[in-house]
Amino acid sequence: MENLEQYEQAIAAFDKALEINPDYYQAWYFRGVALIKLRRFKEGYASAKNARKLILIFL
């Protein structure tokens, strides 16, 4: 149960980071990881997809 709360807190922190800088691909990636850990697969996949898109732009 404690881990689930930590994932929720992490998602909130990533959301704040993304409000400041929507191109922060690491935040998109780790947000996706946290969402997948919570079994929120569609949202997690969408976050990971955003991260991948940004990585391809910046590399």
N, C-alpha and C positions, 0 to 999 in steps of 0.2 A: 504494500500500500504506500509506503514511504517513497519508493522509487517512482510510482505514478505521479505523486505530487511534485517530485523533482523534475520530471519530464514536463509537467504543466508549467512549472516555473521557468524552465528553460525555454519553452515555446514563447512565453510572455516576454522574456528577455530578447529573444531573436526578433519578435515582432517589433519591439521598441527600436532595436538596432536597424531594422529594415525601414522603419519610419524615417530615420535619420539618413540612411543611405540604402536606397532600394537596389543598388548594384553590388551590394556586399554578398558575394556568392557563397562565402563560407557560412554566413547566417542562414541563407536559403538551404544549404546542404544539411547543416546540423539540425535545423528546424524540421526538415524532412525525416531525418533519423529519429528524432524525438516523437514525431507524429506516428511513425511506423511502429515504434516501441509501444505506443498506446493503441495500436491496431487501427489507427485512422489512416487506412491505406491510400484512399483517394487523395486526401490532403497531403499526405507524405510524398506521394508520387508527384503531385503538382509542384511541391517545393523543390524536390530533387530535379525536376525538369527545368525549373527556373534557374537553379544553380548551374546545370549543364549548359543551358543557353548562354548564361553570362560567362562561363569559363571559355566557351568557344569564341565569344566576342573578344575577350581580353587576352587570349593566348596568341 
